[in-house]
Amino acid sequence: MSLKRLLIVEDDAEMAAMLAAYLQRQGFHVTCAADRAGAMSALRAARVDLILLDVSLGEDDGVAICAEIRATQEVPIIMVSALSADHQRMAGYEVGADDYIAKPFNPDLLLARIRAVLRRAHRAVSLSHRRRDAICDFAGWRYDARHDEMTAPGGWQVSLSSRETALLRVFLANPLIPLSRDEIAAALDDGEAAEGRAIDMLVNRLRQKTDPALIRTERGTGYVFAAEVMRSDG
């Protein structure tokens, strides 16, 4: 199983280091940022499964950052703050926060809240992943999930195997996000693709049938689907 990736956005370096060390011991991959710029850079650099976002970040406003992230991404966000008044909590929920925890907190309670939010997010993503009514347009290509039809920029249809189609759907659901081979195998839920070499072969077959530039090898990580994806219901 691949590690869940957490992003801690906290301007108190000592608090951030303490949280990171604790969560790493619990089996998470942790990245830290001290402000809005650092948080946005971390989100662009790699997939993030959950954000712990402090409300007060010096000159930056955690609630505004939450709203900015939520405008383009569904990544789960837990707001963290020394301010526990109801109106402070509501401000976070109104801009899309998934949970809110007040400082000081018991680390075990925080861990339980993180796991609960991740479970809810996993169920939502799983349901979304199984939807078959979307049309995806990317780099001149089109994939119609309603009919499992792939159309090249020139207008001709491309035939994909069931496993190649499943891989394509994983990439379309995670555009511009580096995915490890383990993460791809887990998303495919396919025993045949459990080993890294099997993933490499499957990726190469999909590249050959589409455009090699669509799937970029990310050294030390795995692969990135290198195109923006526009989704519609047709």
C-alpha positions as CSV (number, residue, x, y, z in Angstrom):
1,M,0.0,0.0,0.0
2,S,1.3,3.5,-0.9
3,L,1.8,6.1,1.8
4,K,-0.8,8.8,2.2
5,R,0.8,12.2,1.6
6,L,0.0,15.0,4.1
7,L,0.8,18.6,3.7
8,I,1.2,20.6,6.9
9,V,0.8,24.4,6.4
10,E,2.0,25.9,9.7
11,D,4.3,29.0,10.2
12,D,5.4,27.8,13.7
13,A,8.5,25.8,12.7
14,E,8.6,23.9,16.0
15,M,5.0,22.9,15.8
16,A,5.3,21.9,12.2
17,A,8.4,19.7,13.0
18,M,6.6,18.1,15.9
19,L,3.5,17.3,13.9
20,A,5.6,16.0,11.0
21,A,7.6,13.7,13.2
22,Y,4.5,12.3,14.9
23,L,2.6,11.7,11.6
24,Q,5.6,10.2,9.9
25,R,5.8,7.7,12.8
26,Q,2.2,6.8,12.0
27,G,3.1,5.9,8.5
28,F,2.4,9.1,6.5
29,H,4.6,10.9,4.0
30,V,4.7,14.5,5.3
31,T,5.6,17.8,3.6
32,C,5.6,21.1,5.4
33,A,4.9,24.7,4.2
34,A,5.0,27.9,6.2
35,D,2.8,30.1,4.0
36,R,0.5,30.4,1.0
37,A,3.3,30.3,-1.5
38,G,4.9,27.2,0.0
39,A,1.5,25.5,0.2
40,M,0.7,26.2,-3.5
41,S,4.2,25.1,-4.6
42,A,3.8,21.8,-2.7
43,L,0.4,21.2,-4.3
44,R,1.9,21.7,-7.7
45,A,4.9,19.5,-7.0
46,A,3.2,16.3,-6.0
47,R,-0.1,14.6,-5.1
48,V,-1.4,15.6,-1.7
49,D,-4.0,13.4,0.1
50,L,-4.9,15.8,2.9
51,I,-3.9,19.2,4.2
52,L,-3.5,20.3,7.8
53,L,-4.0,24.1,7.4
54,D,-3.4,26.6,10.2
55,V,-5.8,29.5,10.2
56,S,-3.2,32.1,11.3
57,L,-0.2,32.2,9.1
58,G,1.5,35.6,9.8
59,E,0.5,37.8,6.9
60,D,-1.5,35.0,5.2
61,D,-5.0,33.9,6.0
62,G,-5.7,30.2,6.3
63,V,-9.4,30.6,5.5
64,A,-8.6,32.5,2.3
65,I,-6.0,29.8,1.4
66,C,-8.6,27.1,2.0
67,A,-11.1,28.9,-0.3
68,E,-8.4,29.3,-3.0
69,I,-7.5,25.6,-2.9
70,R,-11.1,24.5,-2.8
71,A,-11.9,26.5,-6.0
72,T,-9.8,24.1,-8.1
73,Q,-9.2,20.9,-6.0
74,E,-11.1,18.5,-3.8
75,V,-8.2,17.6,-1.6
76,P,-9.4,17.1,2.0
77,I,-8.6,20.0,4.3
78,I,-8.5,20.0,8.1
79,M,-8.3,23.5,9.6
80,V,-6.2,23.9,12.7
81,S,-6.5,27.0,15.0
82,A,-6.1,28.3,18.5
83,L,-9.4,30.1,17.8
84,S,-12.3,27.8,18.7
85,A,-15.3,30.1,18.6
86,D,-18.2,28.9,16.6
87,H,-17.9,31.7,14.0
88,Q,-14.3,30.8,13.4
89,R,-15.3,27.2,12.8
90,M,-18.1,28.3,10.5
91,A,-15.7,30.4,8.5
92,G,-13.6,27.4,7.7
93,Y,-16.6,25.1,6.9
94,E,-18.2,27.8,4.6
95,V,-15.1,27.8,2.3
96,G,-14.9,24.1,2.1
97,A,-12.9,22.7,5.0
98,D,-13.7,19.1,5.9
99,D,-13.0,19.3,9.6
100,Y,-11.7,21.8,12.2
101,I,-9.6,21.1,15.3
102,A,-8.6,23.6,18.0
103,K,-5.2,24.0,19.6
104,P,-4.0,22.6,21.9
105,F,-5.1,19.1,20.8
106,N,-4.3,15.6,21.7
107,P,-2.1,14.1,18.8
108,D,-4.1,10.8,19.0
109,L,-7.3,12.8,18.5
110,L,-5.8,14.6,15.5
111,L,-4.7,11.2,14.1
112,A,-8.2,9.8,14.4
113,R,-9.7,12.9,12.7
114,I,-7.2,12.6,9.8
115,R,-8.0,8.9,9.3
116,A,-11.7,9.6,9.4
117,V,-11.5,12.4,6.8
118,L,-9.3,10.2,4.6
119,R,-11.8,7.4,4.8
120,R,-14.6,9.7,3.7
121,A,-12.5,11.1,0.9
122,H,-11.5,7.6,-0.3
123,R,-15.2,6.6,-0.5
124,A,-16.0,9.7,-2.5
125,V,-13.1,9.3,-4.9
126,S,-14.0,5.6,-5.4
127,L,-17.5,6.5,-6.3
128,S,-16.3,9.2,-8.7
129,H,-13.8,6.9,-10.2
130,R,-16.5,4.4,-11.1
131,R,-18.7,7.0,-12.8
132,R,-19.1,6.2,-16.5
133,D,-21.0,9.2,-17.8
134,A,-18.2,11.7,-18.3
135,I,-16.5,12.9,-21.4
136,C,-12.8,13.9,-21.0
137,D,-11.0,16.2,-23.5
138,F,-7.3,16.5,-23.3
139,A,-4.6,17.7,-25.8
140,G,-7.0,17.3,-28.7
141,W,-8.0,13.8,-27.7
142,R,-11.4,12.7,-26.3
143,Y,-12.4,9.8,-24.1
144,D,-16.1,9.1,-23.8
145,A,-16.6,7.0,-20.7
146,R,-20.2,6.3,-21.5
147,H,-19.2,4.2,-24.5
148,D,-15.6,3.5,-23.7
149,E,-14.6,5.3,-26.9
150,M,-11.2,7.0,-27.4
151,T,-10.9,9.5,-30.3
152,A,-7.6,10.9,-31.6
153,P,-7.1,14.5,-32.6
154,G,-7.6,13.5,-36.3
155,G,-11.1,12.1,-35.5
156,W,-10.4,8.4,-35.8
157,Q,-11.2,6.0,-32.9
158,V,-8.4,4.2,-31.0
159,S,-9.0,0.7,-29.7
160,L,-7.9,0.1,-26.1
161,S,-7.9,-3.1,-24.1
162,S,-9.8,-3.2,-20.8
163,R,-6.6,-2.8,-18.8
164,E,-5.3,0.0,-21.0
165,T,-8.7,1.8,-20.5
166,A,-8.5,1.3,-16.8
167,L,-5.0,2.8,-16.7
168,L,-6.2,5.8,-18.9
169,R,-9.0,6.4,-16.4
170,V,-6.6,6.5,-13.5
171,F,-4.5,9.1,-15.3
172,L,-7.6,11.1,-16.3
173,A,-8.7,11.3,-12.7
174,N,-5.2,12.5,-11.6
175,P,-3.9,14.9,-14.4
176,L,-0.5,16.6,-13.8
177,I,0.0,14.7,-10.5
178,P,3.0,12.4,-10.1
179,L,1.8,8.8,-9.4
180,S,4.0,6.0,-8.2
181,R,3.8,2.5,-9.6
182,D,2.3,1.3,-6.4
183,E,-0.3,4.0,-6.4
184,I,-1.2,3.1,-10.0
185,A,-1.4,-0.6,-9.2
186,A,-3.6,0.1,-6.2
187,A,-6.0,2.3,-8.3
188,L,-6.2,-0.4,-11.0
189,D,-7.1,-3.0,-8.3
190,D,-5.5,-5.5,-10.7
191,G,-3.4,-8.4,-9.5
192,E,-1.8,-8.6,-12.9
193,A,-0.4,-5.1,-12.5
194,A,0.9,-5.5,-9.0
195,E,4.6,-5.3,-9.9
196,G,6.4,-2.2,-11.2
197,R,7.5,-3.9,-14.4
198,A,4.0,-4.8,-15.3
199,I,2.9,-1.2,-14.8
200,D,5.8,0.0,-17.0
201,M,4.7,-2.4,-19.8
202,L,1.1,-1.3,-19.5
203,V,2.1,2.4,-19.6
204,N,4.2,1.7,-22.7
205,R,1.3,0.1,-24.5
206,L,-1.0,3.0,-23.8
207,R,1.7,5.4,-25.0
208,Q,2.1,3.5,-28.3
209,K,-1.7,3.7,-28.9
210,T,-2.0,7.4,-28.0
211,D,0.7,10.0,-27.8
212,P,4.0,9.2,-25.9
213,A,4.1,12.9,-24.7
214,L,0.9,12.5,-22.8
215,I,2.5,10.3,-20.2
216,R,5.8,11.6,-18.8
217,T,8.2,9.4,-16.8
218,E,8.9,11.1,-13.4
219,R,12.3,10.0,-12.3
220,G,12.3,8.5,-8.8
221,T,8.5,8.5,-8.6
222,G,6.6,7.0,-11.5
223,Y,4.5,8.7,-14.1
224,V,2.6,11.9,-14.8
225,F,-0.3,12.5,-17.1
226,A,1.1,15.7,-18.7
227,A,-2.1,17.3,-20.0
228,E,-5.0,19.3,-18.6
229,V,-8.2,17.4,-18.6
230,M,-11.6,19.0,-19.2
231,R,-14.6,16.9,-18.0
232,S,-18.2,17.3,-19.0
233,D,-21.4,15.2,-19.0
234,G,-21.7,15.5,-22.7
